[in-house]
Amino acid sequence: MQPINYVEVAHQLDCADSVLPSVVVNDGSLTTQQECADWIKSKLPELEAKLAESGAILFRGFPVDSAETFDEFCSGDVPSGWVNNSSDTDDDCYSNYHDCVGVCDGDAAIQTYWNDNDGDGLGGETFDEFCSADVPSGWVNNSSDIDDDCYSNYLDCSGVCDGDAILDNCDVCDNDPANDCPFDCEGVAGGSAIIDDCGICSYGTTGHMPNSDMDDCDVCFGNNEADEGCGCFTGPPIDYWYDLDNDGLGSCTVADGNCLPCEEDSFCESFCVWGIPSDNWADNTDDEDDSCYSNYHDCAGVCNGFSQVNTYYDDSDGDSLGAGIGQEFCSAEVPSGWVLNSDDDDDSCYSNYHDCMGICDGSDIVIIYFFDNDGDGLGSETFDEFCSGDVPSGWVNNSSDADDDCYSNYHDCAGVCDGDAVVQAYWNDNDGDGLGAGTFDNFCSGDVPSGWVLNSDDEDDNCLSNYYDCSGVCDGDAAMQTYWNDGDGDGLGDGPGQEFCSADIPSGWVNNSSDIDDECVSNLVDGCGVCDGPGVEADGCCSNVPADCSGSCGGSVALDECSNCGGDCAVDTDGFVTCSTTEDNANNLTVADICGTCGGNGPVEGYDCDGVMLGFKDNLIPDKFALNQNYPNPFNPTTTIEIAVSEFSMVNVNIYDIQGRLIDTIISDAMQPGYHRLQWNAKGVASGMYILEMRVIHLGSQQLLYKDLRKMLLMR
């Protein structure tokens, strides 16, 4: 088996004691993929050592004639631990996943946190996002705080933190139980229900009208109906007596409705025995004097007189106020010096006025006095009544003291007697760096809430260090650096450098300027200036300056339609080709085929003369979905893609690299049934193998109707 043949080519880079890349040439003994695979396996240790030394190996002259054989060849020559991509963001982390603090497979995550202003472990309304491993002080992962200025989180009904106000039975919020609503007989607070004359809870919310259980005679739960003559009565017959003076008191007997006159001038009539008759009749014989309407005689014996027996008291000092033991006299016969009252406190004092010290006509009076606890001459809220002539020590006649425990009566903003706390402006310190910003408020220096400071010096109150890198990350390590454009995607830059933030590098820019040729991925240009070119071909010409049909490098002599070098075949108006030969210059008439080709056999079955699938030209509707192989393939840089759509549906045609990354979307839209031709321009895309994918989705059910793949080879 052939040895490893290392050769030197132009544009190899010196790298220490090695070159980049190492070039291996097939001497012609390896003609099949299997021979190549066996050879690579037998030489694998040496090839891996050379790869580690030089960094890259370029294989020349090996039987690789298609994308498929290229894949097979590469799969047999890949050293252990090497892959065909550079997509790893951290090659020390297998999952390639880092949490928000950069730990591989860490569990720290960006979460929403709420500011806990009062430090009770419950967040308020203000929120922000932080990494769970780096949460600033004063932020919690809940928003359960009812009031973030109240540590206990208890507010009474008036909204006062730790207040004692409650809602009473009538929904009145205060701390005075004396004004609570009473319950009515229905049990309703402040209700209007009452107990009626029949003992039933009525009115209010009961739906029961008061006394609705009485009958017509006002009997509870009775069944009487008022008659039209005698009114309501349910007892036995009543006796009536004549009432001369119509005072309701009678004197003559009338039994069972039979009138018995008791005087010569008296008379009687028949009455309804179920009620009291009209005037001059009564149901009693109680009249002492039937000539006295009122039947009342005063103590002097006068009918309807005004004299009466009263208790009178002796008035020794003549001030109309009596005193001592009372005696009864008829008002018409009261002795001189006696009065109807016993109001004289001192019957030796004419004015009957005694001051609070008990002195007749004295000047001392009862006044409200206030307790002076601190002895500053100013009273508190505590009060009592004392006689002005007998005021206890420590009581004054004013309530002007703001604090009866503070002699100076001065309190600072924190309520401390003779304290030095003052009201000042404070700024919110959101990130806890001791620097405030933005929102400010006035607080007493003796009672400043957590998170507020005396300055407004913070440039950014969401960053503790107040430092941001070029990407705007607090305490980030991104910095401005010089980058170079990598036009061919080989990881080597070229041209003038530009500065970008290391966290926000545009695609196609790298941090080196090592590219020898930024149009050549391998950075290897042959003697003809062709990237990865073979140099001079067998015809003696460079691949980029091919020989014409006469063998002249870069010549312009071409084959005519009859394959004659430098010939002058021409098509006449009837579609025939006139051909001439270079041997005898005799004109030979040769019939062209239907495609106009001199001596041709016509189009390939299923395709027209332009090589286009039949159906695209006549717009036939296909009976199934189809994705045809692109043409040309390999291509540079444009290729044609033909698809067949059998029903109206959503069609997606995408281009992927061999790592499965989306490179381009040709179409993503609803398409009508028919044959469709698409084109892809791979300008700016690196050479290599690409995957063409077609997906068809049903517009209604979103079901996948069709999927197919094709390999595409871009060669520059």
URKANOR-V306669 format. One record per pair of residues at least 24 apart in sequence whose ideal C-beta (glycine too) atoms are under 6 Angstrom apart, sorted by the first residue. I is the first residue (numbers start at 1). GAP is how many residues later the second one is. D is the distance in whole Angstrom. If there is no record, write none. Layout:
# URKANOR-V306669
I;GAP;D  I;GAP;D
This chain:
# URKANOR-V306669
1;38;6  2;25;5  2;27;5  4;39;6  11;505;6  11;513;5  11;514;5  18;35;5  18;36;5  20;34;5  20;35;5  20;36;6  21;33;6  21;35;4  21;36;6  21;37;5  22;28;5  22;32;4  22;35;5  23;35;5  24;35;5  25;35;5  25;36;5  26;35;4  26;36;5  31;32;6  33;36;6  33;39;5  36;26;6  36;37;6  37;39;4  40;36;5  40;37;5  48;31;4  51;28;6  67;622;5  67;644;5  67;646;4  85;574;5  100;31;4  101;30;6  101;32;5  108;24;5  108;25;4  113;26;4  113;28;6  114;26;6  114;29;5  115;24;6  116;24;5  117;31;4  118;30;6  118;31;6  118;33;5  119;331;6  120;31;5  120;33;6  124;24;3  136;295;6  136;296;6  137;295;5  138;313;6  229;43;5  230;42;4  230;44;4  230;45;3  231;44;5  233;41;4  233;42;6  237;36;4  238;45;5  240;41;5  240;43;6  241;41;5  241;44;5  242;24;6  243;37;5  243;38;6  243;39;4  244;46;4  245;45;5  245;48;4  246;33;5  246;34;6  247;46;5  247;48;6  248;34;5  249;33;6  249;37;5  249;38;3  249;46;6  250;32;4  250;34;6  250;35;5  251;34;6  251;36;5  251;39;5  299;31;4  300;30;6  300;32;5  307;24;5  307;25;4  310;30;6  312;26;4  313;26;6  313;29;4  315;24;5  316;31;5  317;30;5  317;33;5  319;31;5  319;33;6  321;31;5  323;24;4  356;31;4  357;32;5  364;24;5  364;25;4  369;26;4  369;28;6  370;26;6  370;29;4  371;24;6  372;24;5  373;31;4  374;30;6  374;33;5  376;31;5  380;24;4  413;31;4  414;30;5  414;32;3  414;33;5  421;24;5  421;25;3  426;26;4  427;26;6  427;29;4  428;24;6  429;24;5  430;31;4  431;30;5  431;31;6  431;33;5  433;31;5  437;24;4  470;31;4  471;30;5  471;32;4  471;33;6  478;24;5  478;25;4  483;26;4  483;28;6  484;29;4  485;24;6  486;24;5  487;31;4  488;30;6  488;31;6  488;33;5  489;197;4  490;31;4  494;24;4  521;165;6  561;37;5  562;36;4  569;29;6  571;25;6  613;29;6  615;60;5  616;59;4  616;61;6  619;55;6  621;52;5  621;53;6  622;24;5  625;71;5  625;81;4  627;67;4  627;81;4  629;81;5  630;82;6  633;79;6  634;79;4  634;81;4  636;79;6  636;80;5  637;44;6  637;45;4  637;46;5  638;43;5  639;41;6  640;39;6  641;37;4  642;35;5  643;33;5  644;31;6  645;26;5  645;28;5  646;27;6  647;26;6  648;24;6  649;47;5  649;50;6  650;47;4  650;49;6  651;45;6  652;43;4  653;41;5  654;39;5  655;35;6  656;35;4  658;31;5  682;32;5  687;27;5  687;28;6  687;29;5  689;24;6
